[in-house]
Amino acid sequence: MGYFTVQTRPTIPASKQHAGNIADTHVLFDWTEFEIPNGTSALFQCSAIIDGKNGADYAGSLDFELIFAKSHNHVAPTTLGEVGAAVDTPGWKHNVIARHLMDASLYSNDGDLTFMNVHTGMLDRNRICLSPEMTTSAYNKLYVAGISKGNSFNWESNMTVDGTPATTQKNLDVADVSALLGVAPGDVLHDQDDRLMGTVSSVTDATNILMVDNLANAGVNDKKLYNVHPIKLILGFEN
């Protein structure tokens, strides 16, 4: 018997964040793959690290449902549907293996962390046994998707591109919201039109972000900027 954790960062497209509320029963994020050792493992803890809006902690309810799936006949589950809209695409019935409600009223840190929220759901005696489809590999894929429950998620940004930074440079100038408040190394930034800017290397000051590489696309003045991974999941297992 042993314990291990898995971290995964689901993608919520910038354009879907920019559109405003992701409402109750709507897809928060589509299937996101992760790997666990071959065989069955018991999920006993789910933690969600959730970015605040414009560098503040997230106000309002943070309830959402996690749906777990495996491949079926070695095929990954088909999409639930468009992020920010109701589930409308079938085809994954034989992939789904479990679900878990992340109930923020029980396990959220409220606003104590000022800039973000930590939301941990302990499964305790109701642990979920998850088994990937067996192969000869030492590790196999599982999938997790999120559904908003009883509330609206909203990360609509006020941070904008300042000027027209070119693809020959690594620095991205920003305005209107301090980059120091809500941007961190490792964040992947897109503008509101889903144009990749790059992966953050460091934040040098309130108005300048340094990317790992030169900008993937030229910046467009006043376009809003988004981290496309505003939720990080940390899953605790026993096997």
Order of alpha helices (4+ residues) and beta strands (2+ residues): beta-alpha-beta-beta-beta-beta-alpha-beta-beta-beta-beta-beta-alpha-beta-beta-beta-beta-beta
